Amino acid sequence: MRELIALYGARLATDLLVHTAFVLASVAAGFALGLTFGVLLSRVPRWSGVILPVISVFQTIPGLVFIGLLFLWLGMVPATVITALSIYAMFPVLKNTYTGILGVERQYVEAARGCGMSHLQTLVKVELPLAMPTIIAGLRMSAIYTVSWAVLAAMIGQGGLGELIYQGTNSNNNTLILLGAIPAALLAVVIGALIDLLQKKVTPRGLRKGAGR
């Protein structure tokens, strides 16, 4: 064990840091984009019949192919990875934001409007808080997926835990594969647990019992 740490400890720490940075940056950008577009789509639901199927088709494109296409355009830079991961991370948040807002019972929206709230105030103070558990569930899905997608960064020389996994695969070295795979799995578990805590915090108190929280 000591020999393993001596040989790969510094590299593992660096790869884990890079991997985590890619995940956090991509999920943050994807959440902002997904929330924005999800809100806009909820304002014109008739567009969902076109936009959501297109998104579903786009999600079937392998991440490696998409990163490869961006690589031809942007080059071998971290922005290539972050752009690709942010777009993929956006989709679960967008869908859940749209679904969550439309799932808010109309009586609450009508009551807010009856109290003199503007459309923006109703969105911020009523619809988004009530839809937040669904939105955060999309964020959780997005974050966990992104941890695995970030492995692809190694394919264009941008580091991360994928470096260890791919090197181990190419050299038939199971130790390297595990050194990359196990931290990635643990990172997904930790991020998922943190988002679960966030979901509890942002869920309105009146909905926590119904949500089983």
N, C-alpha and C positions, 0 to 999 in steps of 0.2 A: 504493500500500500504506500509506504514511504517513497519507494522508487517511482511509483506511478505519479505521485504528487510532485516529486522532484522533476520528473521528465515533462509532465504535461500541465502541472498546476498553474503556472503563469499563463500559458496559452489558453487553458480552459477559462480562466478568469477573464481574459481579454475577449474571447469569443462570446462568453455569456453576456458581458457588458454590451458588446456590439449588437448581439441578438436582441437583448432587452431594449436597447435604444431604438432599434428598427421597429419593434413591436409597439412601444409606447408612442412614438412619433406617428406611425401609421394609423393606429387605433384612434388617437386624438383627432387627426385630420379626417379619418373616415367617419368618426362620430359627428363632427361638426357638419360635414357634407351631408351625411345621412339624415341628421336632424333637420337641416335646412330644407333639403329636397322632399323629405317626408311631410313636413308641414305644408310646403307649397302644393304637393300632390293632394293632400287632404282637402285643400281649398278648391280643387277642380277634380273631383273623383272620376269624372268621365274619362280623364286621361289615363287612368290606371289600367284600363283595358288594353292600352297600347304599351305603356311604359313598363309595367310589371312583367309582362311576357318577354319583352326585350331584355330586361335585367336577368330574368331566369335563363334565357339563352346565353347571355354573356357569361353567366356564372359557370356554364359548362365548359368554357374555354380553359384548358389547363394553365395553371399559374406560370409554369415554365415557358409556355408559348408566349404569354402576354409579356412577361419580363424580357423574353428574347426580342420581341418586337420593339419594346421601349428601349432596349439596349441599342438597337440599330439607330434609334432616333436621338436618345440622350447620351449614349456612351456608357463607359464603365465608371459610373459615379453613384454615390449613395442615393441621389435623387431618383435614379431609375428604380431602385428597390422600394423606396418610400412611396413613390407615385403609384406603382403597381399594387403594393399592399394596401394603400389608402383606398384605392378604388374598390378592391375586393372587400375591405373592411366596411365600406360604406353601405353595401347592399343589405345586410341584416338589420342595420339600424334604420335605414330608409323604410324597409318593409314594415318593421315593427312600429315605427313612428306613425306611419300612415294607418296601420291597423289599429293602433292604440287610440289615436285621436278620433277616428270614426267610431270606435267602440264606446266612446263616452256617451252616456245617456243624454238624450236631447233635453230632458227636463232641467239638467244642471246648466246647460248652455242657455236655455231660454230664461232660467231664473237669473243668470248673470246679466243677460241682455236687459231683462226687466228691471234690474237694479241700476241701469244706466251705464253699464260697462261698454266700452268700445270693443270692436272685434279683436284688437290687439290685446286689450286687457283680459278679455274672455279667454283668449288663447293662452296667455302667460299665467293667469291666476286660476283658471279652471281646467281647461282642456289638457294642457301639458302636465300639470300635477297629477291629474287622474290617469293620464296615459303613461306616466313615468315608469311604473312597474313593467309594463310591456316594452317600453323603449330600452330600459336597462337590461331586460332579458335579451334584446337584440345586441346590445353592447357586449354582453357576456359571450354570446355566440361569436361575435365578431372578433373579440380579443383572443379567444381560445383557437379559433381558426387561424388567426394571424400568427400565432406562435409557431404553428406548423408550416405555414406558408413562408415565413421568414427564413426557413432553411434554404430556400431557393436563392437567397442572396449570394451564397457561396458559388453558385453556378456562373456568376459574372465577376467573381473575384472580390466580393465586398464583405467577406468574413461572416462571422456568426457561427453558431453551433453546427451549421451545415458543413463547414470546413472539415470538422472532425468526422462527421458521418460519411461524407463523400470520400475522404482520404481512407477511412477504414474500409469502405466498400471496395474501393479500387485496389487496396493492398490486402484484402481479405483479413483485416485486423479487427476482430470482434471487440477488442478493448477500446479502440478508437470510436467504433460505432456506438458503444454503450456510453462512452464519455460525452458524446454529443447528444444522444437520444434521451438519456435519463435526465440531465438538466433541463432539456426542452420540455419533457413531460412534467417535471416538477414546477417549472415556470408556469405552465398552463394551469396547473392545480392552484398555485398561489394566486395568480391573477384572477382565476375564477372565484376563489374564496373572497378576495378583496372586493370584487364586483358584487358578490352576494351581500356583503356587508353594506355596500353602497346602496343596493336595492332596498334593503331594510330601512336605511336612513331616509331615502327619498320617497318611499311609499307613504301616502297620507295615513295618519293614524287610524282613521275610520275604515281603511281598506286592508289593514294588516291582518286582521282576523280572517277576513274572507280569502286573503291570499295565502293563508296558512303560515304566516310569519309570526 
